[in-house]
């Protein structure tokens, strides 16, 4: 079937539009980036290892049950596990930190996502639109907390990412995230980030009277996490990096994405020019 010049131009314009969509999505994501907004505060000293947060996340997000939760062999984050516990044995007893996406203000996953599937919600958390995921895996590669998890279809080979969404639909309707609503001890508290920071600092001042090593994690890390922690030990003990950062390579990748967009547009223009030249030569030959 002969391809007309109009068909080619329409196809080229469509492809160019898709290429230009990524920088636009990135700009929109940046505009909604904020260290304020909503957040959760996790107090490890109040956690009783009940797994209710894990169960509530599974139930609300309709995730299949794959393993029985066990403190000695806790389920790892996976496409079917968005929330779990990071247990630590201390003084012959188990203490745990809830483990899920930390919803960074300066999120490596957002910086490297080429399709806009990951972006900053105006309420503060990192939102995820699964239908936009291309399965590139950059988010899983660059997250300093190893949160995004990839799943590959064994038949098609197509990959897709999954992670905690901060129960964005619940939060948008004025409700708590499912994990916070299910917590029976107050170990997970949801609210305005500024208010939770004040509460965390007051709580730490009290804890330090008997434990100088107590600290708050997430106030400044990654320009501010929207899931912060009250810890009774060092971050490393609870599986958190002491000084997380966006890897410098993500900046380079962002530059390459813009460069790649420009090269792709130039390639499309070149193909179009070649097509028109070829058509003109054909017409001359027919004459």
Residue pairs with C-beta under 8 A, 6 or more apart in sequence:
5 275
5 276
5 279
8 272
8 275
9 272
12 268
12 269
12 271
12 272
15 264
15 268
16 264
16 265
16 268
19 261
19 264
19 265
20 261
20 265
21 116
22 114
22 115
22 116
22 257
22 261
23 257
23 258
23 261
25 115
25 116
25 119
26 116
26 254
28 116
28 119
29 110
29 116
29 118
29 119
29 120
30 120
32 119
32 120
32 121
32 122
33 105
33 106
33 120
34 105
34 120
34 122
34 124
35 105
35 124
35 193
35 223
35 224
36 124
36 192
36 193
36 194
37 121
37 122
37 123
37 124
37 125
37 192
37 193
37 226
38 123
38 124
38 125
38 166
38 171
38 190
38 191
38 192
38 193
38 226
39 103
39 124
39 190
39 191
39 192
39 193
39 196
39 225
39 226
39 227
39 228
40 177
40 179
40 180
40 188
40 189
40 190
40 196
40 226
40 227
40 228
41 188
41 189
41 190
41 191
41 196
41 199
41 200
41 228
41 229
41 230
42 97
42 98
42 187
42 188
42 227
42 228
42 229
42 230
43 186
43 187
43 189
43 203
43 229
43 230
44 95
44 96
44 97
44 187
44 229
44 230
44 231
44 232
44 238
45 95
45 207
45 230
45 232
46 185
46 186
46 187
47 85
47 95
47 96
47 97
47 98
47 185
47 187
48 184
48 185
48 187
49 71
49 85
49 87
49 94
49 95
49 96
50 184
50 185
51 69
51 85
52 182
52 183
52 184
53 83
53 85
53 98
53 179
53 180
53 182
53 183
53 188
54 69
54 75
54 81
54 83
54 84
54 85
54 179
55 182
56 178
56 179
56 181
56 182
57 63
57 82
57 83
57 100
57 164
57 178
57 179
58 64
58 65
58 81
59 178
60 167
60 170
60 178
61 82
61 165
61 178
63 80
63 81
63 82
64 80
66 75
66 78
66 80
66 81
67 75
69 75
69 84
69 85
71 85
71 87
71 94
71 96
72 87
74 84
74 85
74 86
74 87
75 81
75 84
76 84
77 84
77 99
77 100
77 146
77 147
77 149
77 163
78 149
78 151
78 162
79 149
79 150
79 151
79 160
79 161
79 162
80 162
81 149
82 100
82 101
82 162
82 163
82 164
82 165
83 98
83 99
83 100
83 164
83 179
84 98
84 99
84 100
85 96
85 97
85 98
85 99
86 96
86 97
86 98
86 99
86 238
86 239
87 94
87 95
87 96
88 94
88 95
88 96
88 97
88 233
88 237
88 238
89 95
90 233
95 232
97 229
97 231
97 238
97 239
97 240
98 179
98 187
98 188
99 239
100 147
100 163
100 164
100 179
100 227
101 126
101 145
101 147
101 148
101 163
101 164
101 166
101 227
102 145
102 147
102 218
102 222
102 225
102 226
102 227
103 124
103 125
103 126
103 164
103 166
103 225
103 226
103 227
104 126
104 221
104 222
104 223
104 224
104 225
104 226
105 120
105 124
105 222
105 223
105 224
105 225
105 226
106 222
106 223
106 224
106 246
107 118
107 120
107 126
107 222
107 246
108 139
108 142
108 143
108 144
108 246
108 247
108 250
109 118
109 126
109 138
109 139
109 142
109 143
109 147
109 148
110 118
110 119
110 120
110 126
111 142
111 246
111 250
111 251
111 253
111 254
112 138
112 139
112 141
112 142
112 250
112 253
112 254
113 119
113 138
113 139
114 134
114 136
114 138
114 257
115 132
115 133
115 134
115 136
116 129
116 132
117 128
117 129
117 130
117 131
117 132
117 133
117 134
117 161
118 126
118 127
118 128
118 139
119 126
119 127
119 129
120 126
120 127
121 127
121 166
121 168
123 171
123 172
124 193
124 226
125 166
125 168
125 171
125 226
126 166
126 226
127 165
127 166
127 168
128 161
128 163
128 165
130 160
130 161
130 162
133 160
133 161
135 150
135 152
135 158
135 159
135 160
135 161
136 159
137 150
137 159
137 161
138 253
139 148
139 161
140 146
140 148
140 149
140 150
140 161
142 246
142 247
142 249
142 250
144 222
144 241
144 244
144 245
144 246
144 247
145 240
145 241
145 244
147 163
147 164
148 161
148 162
148 163
149 161
149 162
149 163
150 159
150 160
150 161
151 159
151 160
151 161
151 162
152 158
152 159
153 159
153 160
166 177
166 226
167 175
167 176
167 177
167 178
167 179
170 176
170 177
170 178
171 177
175 181
176 190
177 190
179 188
180 188
180 189
180 190
189 196
189 199
193 224
193 226
193 228
196 228
197 216
197 219
197 228
200 216
200 219
200 228
200 230
201 216
203 230
204 214
204 215
204 216
204 230
207 214
207 230
207 232
208 214
211 232
213 232
213 233
213 234
214 230
214 231
214 232
214 233
215 231
215 234
215 235
216 228
216 229
216 230
216 231
217 225
217 228
217 229
217 231
217 235
217 240
218 224
218 225
218 227
218 228
218 229
219 225
219 228
221 243
221 244
222 244
222 245
222 246
229 235
229 238
229 240
231 237
231 238
231 240
234 242
235 241
235 242
236 242
